[in-house]
Amino acid sequence: MMTSWTCLAFLAAIALVSGDKPPFPCTKVTGTSFRNTSRPPFGLFCEEVNNVTHPNRTWIGFNLKRPHCTLCCAGKDRTGNIYYNVSKLSTRSCSNLKRKH
C-alpha cells in the first residue's frame, strides 16, 4: 500500500529551492549519509524528481515538513559533490501520507 502512494508522489513534485548549499529548512548532510543501501521511499522520490536535471546521483530525502509537505533532497554525485533542493509532494501524495501517520 505504501508503494502505491510513493509511485503517485513520483508523478508530481515541484523543486522549490536548489543549489550546492542546503536551503532552509534543510540541514547539511555528509557523504556518510548516503551509505545506507536500502533507501527509504523519500530517497526514491528525490531521485525521480531530479533525474532529468541531475542524473547519476544517489539521493536521500529528509526533513519532511507539514502541513505543506515540503521535503529536503540531497543528491551525491560520483565525485562526492552534494546537491540540495526542497521539493513539494503533490497534494494527493501529501494527503495519503497524512492518513498513514
C-alpha positions, -999 to 999 in steps of 0.1 A, spaced: 0 0 0 28 24 8 44 17 -25 13 29 -44 13 63 -28 51 66 -33 46 59 -70 20 87 -71 44 110 -54 68 104 -83 43 119 -107 41 154 -93 65 175 -74 79 209 -75 115 218 -68 113 250 -48 149 259 -40 181 243 -51 219 245 -50 252 233 -35 244 247 -1 214 234 20 184 257 16 162 265 46 149 243 63 174 217 52 205 207 72 238 198 58 245 161 52 278 143 47 289 115 24 282 90 52 245 99 50 244 81 16 259 48 28 225 32 36 219 9 7 182 4 14 170 39 9 135 48 22 108 60 -2 118 96 1 152 89 -15 135 73 -44 111 103 -47 140 127 -48 158 106 -74 127 106 -96 121 144 -92 157 152 -101 165 126 -126 164 148 -157 183 178 -143 207 159 -120 211 123 -132 235 97 -119 233 108 -83 224 89 -52 195 107 -35 182 109 1 151 126 13 148 141 48 132 167 70 96 164 58 77 195 68 40 196 73 14 209 65 28 219 32 46 186 25 80 201 16 109 176 16 146 182 16 165 163 -11 203 158 -12 220 141 -42 256 130 -42 274 125 -75 303 102 -82 329 128 -72 313 133 -38 297 167 -45 263 171 -28 234 190 -45 204 201 -24 169 211 -32 135 214 -15 107 197 -33 69 197 -27 49 165 -27 18 165 -48 -15 173 -29 -27 137 -34 6 122 -22 6 145 8 -29 136 17 -21 99 15 10 104 37 -10 122 64 -35 94 65 -7 69 71 8 88 101 
